[in-house]
Amino acid sequence: MNFIKKITFIALLLPSINSVSAQETLLKPWCPDWCSNWFINVSGGAQVLFSSDASTLELKDRITPAISLSVGKWVSPFMGIRIKTEGYSLNGFSTTDGLYLADPVNDGTVYGNNDPVRNEVTIRPDGSYRHYLRYINAHADIQFSVLNCIKGYSNNRNFDLYPSVGAGYFQTFEYKGIPSISSISTNLSLQAFFTIHELFDLTFEVGTTILPDKFDGRISKKQYENISGVSLGITYHLGKKGFNPKIVALPAKKELITQIKHDTVIIEKKIEVDKSVTAKKDTFALASIRFKYAHNKPYRGQEIQFINIVNYLNLDAKNTIFLDGYGDKNTGNPDVNLQLSAERANNVKELLIKKYGIDSARIIIQAHGDKSQPYEKNNLNRVVIVKITE
């Protein structure tokens, strides 16, 4: 095929090639490596106080807004820790049937039933009244990844569930007759996340905080009371997400990567690559075949890339292609990445031979490992770049 035909063919492929190249311009996280897997979450939502006699209020009068700020880190693919601070206001309900911390008797050893909140609110004919609280709750939680625990670790999940449990410090502020009170809180929640960008997740969380009865200034018949709520938030990931695979080296006679289980790469048998063939100076990228984290089989849904490759080879029986395999340098180590890049290129070659009937002599494998990185964005370097020469 002459040069003009080849340039025309490549021009037809530019839209599909540019769609991959455009992804390279995405900004990398500004944080250095030490802040990998750290995150910040900001959320807002609604909550309801479940306290003695609170059900007397209509539900719409019990719902109050809540805001929260969380900072945390995933210390492993299965467990993370976070510090969460939340608060604002609560609507409660009181009657004369109770003892009140704002009415200490005998130097605070016991309490009376005179509640100063009554001077700040409207009293109903039956003597009951609605009261208002202002608070802040700071707690440390342990989070778990449900899907990673059940299905094994994957660095490419766009959805997961994070149950969490923790304890903290709950402070009720002095407000409209409510005294200042400090309590220990127990916090339970279930958070769902949805990835909307490399750096951002959308979160939906359902949670409850369990508190001692006195936290609202009133001692009633209940031993514990709780606050339950829902919130919608945004999580920002400060640094790189994900974890490098553990490397398990088997005997030297088995040196090729063929099995990947959870976060472990097993090296078994060596792939031979052609080191004697050097690409000519004028090379063109025909296609980019993408791979998942620590995987040696191409992503599904890349058929258009293979069709373009086959169409090019069918234009002229003399056409050959180079399959340049790569591994991202943030995963594994140089030796493993070299083998993995060779296995990726070899699997693309086998697919072209078995599925599309391409002669193996027209396909040349070259493995680069992580010695060079064709793309700025790290996960794009899990790739086999298909090149042609003039």
N, C-alpha and C positions, 0 to 999 in steps of 0.2 A: 504494500500500500504506500503511495507516495505521501510526501510531507503534508500537502494541502488537505488530502482526505483525512489524515490523522488529526490535524488541527480542527477540522470541521467536526469530527466525531467527538473530540474532547470538549468543544464548545457546547455541544448538546448535553454534555454531562455536567456542566458548570453549576446548574441549580442544585443538583443533589450533592455535589462536592462542597459548594459554598454553605449549604445548610449545616454541614459538620464544622467547617472552618469558622463559621460565625460564632459557634459556641466557644471558641478559644478566647474570644474577647471578654467573656464573663470575668469579673474581678474575683480574685482569690481572697479568702478571709485575711484581714489585716493582722491577725494575731500570729505570734510565733508558735513553734511546735509545742511549747509547754502548755499552751491553753487549748490543745486539742480536746474535743468532747465536752468543753465547758459551754453552758448555755444561760441565757437570760429570758425569762418569760414575764410578760405583762398581760393581765387579764382583768376583765370586769364582768359582773353578772348580778344575780339576785339571790337573796337568802331569806330564810324563815327561821324564827326562833321558836323552839318547842319547849316551853316552860310551863310551870303550874298555871292553870287557868288561861293559857294563851289561846286555846281553841275557842274561847268565848268571843274573841275578835274575829271579824270576817277575814278571809284569807287575803283579800286585797289590802287590808290594813296591817297585815303582818309582814308583807313583802317589803324588803328594803334593799338598796343597792350595796354592792361590795366590790372592792378593788383589791388587787394583790400584785406583788412583785416577788419573783423567785429567781434565785441564782443557784446553779448546781453543776454537777459534773458526772458523766457516766464513767465509772471506774473500771468497768468491764462490759462486755457485750450484753450482760444479763442483769446488771445492777448499777444503780446510780444513787447519788445523794443530792439533796437540795435543801436550801434554807428559804423558807417562804414567809413573807410578811403580808398580812391581810387585815382588813378592818374597814370601819366607817360607822354605821349605825344599826341599831336593832330596835324593834318595837315589841314591848312586852305588855303584860297585864297583871294587875295586883288586886287583892282584896284585903280586908282587915284580918283574914284568916292566915296569919303568918307572923314571923318575927323579923325585925329589920335591923341590919347592921348599923344603920345611921342612928339607932336609938339604943346605945349601950347602957347597960345597967350593971351596978357593982363593978365599976371601973372596967367594963368591957368583958367581964366573965360570962355574962348572959345578956340577952337582948330583949327589948320590949316590942310592943306592936304599934308604936307611933312612927309612921313613915313620913319623913319630910317631903317626899315626892308629892303628897296630897296638896301641898301649898303651891305646886307648880303646874298642876293639871286640872282637868275637869272631872269632877266626881259624879258618877252615875247615881240614880236614885237608890240602887241597891248597895251603894258604898264602894263599888268596884271602880277601877280607873286604869286608863292606859298610861304606860310610862315609856320613857325613851332612854336609850343607852348609847354611849359612844365608846368604842373599844379599839384595841389593836391586838393581834394574835401573831406572834412570831414563833415558828416551829421548825425543827429539823426532821426531815423525812428520808426514808429509804424507799427507792422506787425499783420496780422490777419490770423487765420487758417480757410480756406474755408470749409473744410469737417467737422470740429468740429462745426462750426457755423450752417451748413446746416443739418448735420446728427446726431449731438450730440457727446459729447466727448467720445473718445475711447483711451485707453493707448497703444493700440497695432497696430496703423496705421503704415504701411510701406511706405505710400505715402501721400502727401498732397500738397496743393497750398497755398503760402503765398503772398498775395498782400501787398504792403507797401507804405507808404507816409511819407515824412519827409522834413526837411529844414536843410541847413547847410552853411558852409563857404567855398567858392571857392577861391583859390589863384593861379593866373597866375604869373609865375616867369619871371624875366627879362632874355630874351634869344634871341640872334640874332636880336636885334632891338625891340623886343616886350617889353614894359615896365612892371614893377611889378604892378599888379592890384588885388584888393580885391573885391569880389562880394558875394551876397547872392544867394544860389542855392536852387531850388525846385527839389525834387527827387522822382520819381515814379518807381516802379518795380513790377514784378511778379516772384516769385521763386518757383520752384518745387523741392521737396526733395524726395529721395529714400533711405531708410534705408539699409545699407550694413553690419552693425554690430551694436551690442548694443550701442557702443560708437560713431559710425561714420555714417554720412549721406553723400550721393552724392547729390550735388545741381546743378541745372541749372537755370540761372536767366536772364531775359530780363528786361532792365531798360532804363530810360531816365532822363537826368538832364537838367532842364530849367534854362537859365541864361540871365541876361540883355545884351543887344546888345554890350556894351562896353567891355565885359570881355576879348576879344581878342585884345584890343587896338585900335579897329576901330569902329567908329560910322557910321552906315549906315542907310538905310531906315527901317530896321526891328527893332521892339521894343524888341523882345526876340529871342534868338537862343538856340539850344539845341544839346546835345550829346546823342546818343543812342548806346547801345551795348549789347552784350551777353557774358556770362561767365560761366565757369564750375568750381566747387569748391568742397572742402571737409569741412564738419562741424564736429567738435569734441565736444562732450558733457562732460563738466567737472564733473558733478555729476549725481544723479539719475534723470531720465526722468519721467515725468508724475505727476499726482496730485492725492491725496487721495480723496476718495468719501466723499460727505457730508452725514451725518447720519440723517435720519428722523425717530424718534421713534413714533410708533403708540400706542394706548392703550394696556395695559398689556395682554388682552385676545387675541391679535393678535401679536405674537412675532416672527414669522418665516420669513426669507428672501425668498420672492418669486417673487419680482418684482425689476428690475434694470432699471432705466431710465436715460440716459445720465450719469452724475457723481453722482447720488443719489442712495443710497441703502435704500430700505424701508423694515423695519422689521415687520413681520406680525405674524406668528404662530411658536410655539416652536417645534423642532424635538427632540424626545426622543432618547437618546443613551444608550447603554448597559454599565453601570458602574460596573456591578457585575462580568463581565468576564475579566480575566486578561490573556494576552498572555503568553504562556510558554516561558522559557528562550531561547530555540533554535528557532529563527524565521528567515524566509527568505523572501526577497522582491521578489514578483512574478511579479509585474507590477507597473508602475507609471502612473496614469491618470491625465493629465494636464488640467488646466482651465485658462481662460482669466481673466484679471484684473476685480475684483468685480463681476465675473460671477459664477453661481452655476451649469451651464451645461458644460459637458466636451467639449474640443476642438473636432472639426470634424477630421476625418482621423486617429483615434486611434483604429480602428477595430482590428488590430493585437494584441493589448494589451488585449482586451476583449476575443478574440479567445484563447489566451494563458490561460487566467483565466478559461474559460469554459472547455478547454482541461484538465486542472489540476483537476477540479471538477469531470469530467467524468471518470477519471482514477480510482476513488474509491468513492463509495457512501458515505463513512464516512468522506471524506475530507471536511473541512470547511475553510473559509477564513476570515481574519480581514480587514475591510476597515478603514484605519486610515486617517481621513480628517484633512487638515491643511489650515491655512490662512497666507499670508505673513504679517509680523509685520509692514511693511511700509505703509500698507493700513488700513484705518479704525481705530478701537480701539479693545482692547481685547475682550469685550463683543460681538461686532458684528462679529469679526473673529471666535469666538467660534461657534456662530450660523451658520455662513457661512460655516465653515468646516464641521459641522453636515449636512447641506443641501447638500453640495457637495458629502459627503459619501452616504447620503440617495438617491441622484439621480443616483449614480453609482449602488447602490443596486437595485433600481427600474428598471434600464435598464437591469441588469442581470436577473431579475425575468420576466419582460414582454417580452423582445426580445429574450432571450436565454433559458427561461423556468427553471431557477435555483430555487430550493426550498429556500424560505426565511430563513428557520431554519439553513441553511448552511452558512449564511452570518451574520457577527457580525460587527456592526458599532461602531467606536470609534472616538470621536471628540477631537482634541488637540488644536484647535485655533492657536494662535501664541505663546503659552507658550514654545513650542519647534520648532525648525526650522531644518528640515532634510537636507536641502541643503544650501550651502554657498551663492549661487546666489539667490537674493531675489525673483525674479519672478518665480523660480522653486518651491517655497514653496506654490504656488497656486495649490495644488496637493492632490490627494487621493492615498496613497501608499497601495497596496494590499499585505498583508502578509499571510504566511502560517507557521504553527508550526509543529514541530516533537514531 
